[in-house]
Amino acid sequence: MNRLFPDADGAWIVRVDGADQSWIDLDDPTRLEFDYMKRIADHLDVHRPAGERMRVIHVGGAGMCLARYVAATRPTSPQIVCEPDTELTAEVRLKAPLPARSGIKVRPVDGRSGVAAMREDFADVVILDAFKGAQVPGDLVTVEFFADVSRILHSDGLVVANLADSAPLTWTKRVVRSAETVFSSVCLAAESSTLKGRRYGNIILAASHGPLHDEELVRRYSGAAFPFRLITGDALAKLLAGARPFCDDDTESSPGPPGGATFFS
């Protein structure tokens, strides 16, 4: 099992159980190679004015790419990373150390335990990017978990989740229903090829009790090298027709890549 190894151009790749989970450029932490991370960064960039500090909670750490991005673009932002894989964290710290005074603290806990231990009204943003191999754990997409995330967020706080699925998106629709049960504003985004069932891929879910800045997101998404399509409002309601949410007594991990193929999560 590969964990952390150098890329050809001097960056580092974190690979766990055949899935590439992080790509780290120590010289430029704003360089995000994975498209889904760029789209999550779009959400962060429009959530608060440029450069403004945000308290960010990361459920899932791996190489801590997005935590490094926030530290570089919003200096002095306090961040907590919930990453239960202590061996991986130790290797990342050794080979791709976090910058001095980054404000990033790593806690060796799983996402459910880490969020449950936090006080109310604690964070501006929660980023869910946790995979066991190439699958999102089922206990991180239930109504109960999203309710606990809502508890620790500010009144207009944001949760952004990296999901993975393929048509007909049955699992993703249930996850969105879970979030929709808790939050007043929800949107979904993915490449058109994923939404149309042509390929398995990353899907970005965002939810908040405040605005999601749809118009700015559409502008950013459409201008990307690999454009994502944003689904909100009536289009989202149509997509979710008949779907029911996941609850703690009815959980399911995300589908893995077809044929067990390597997946860039």
BELWO-V817576 format. One record per helix or strand of 2 or more residues. SS is the DSSP state (helix for helix, strand for strand). FROM is the first residue (numbers start at 1). TO is the last residue. Records with the same first field share a line. If there is no record, write none. Layout:
SS = FROM-TO / FROM-TO
This chain:
strand = 4-6 / 12-16 / 19-24 / 56-59 / 79-82 / 104-107 / 123-128 / 153-165 / 185-191 / 201-208 / 228-231
helix = 35-47 / 65-73 / 86-95 / 111-116 / 138-140 / 143-152 / 170-182 / 192-195 / 214-222 / 233-240 / 258-260
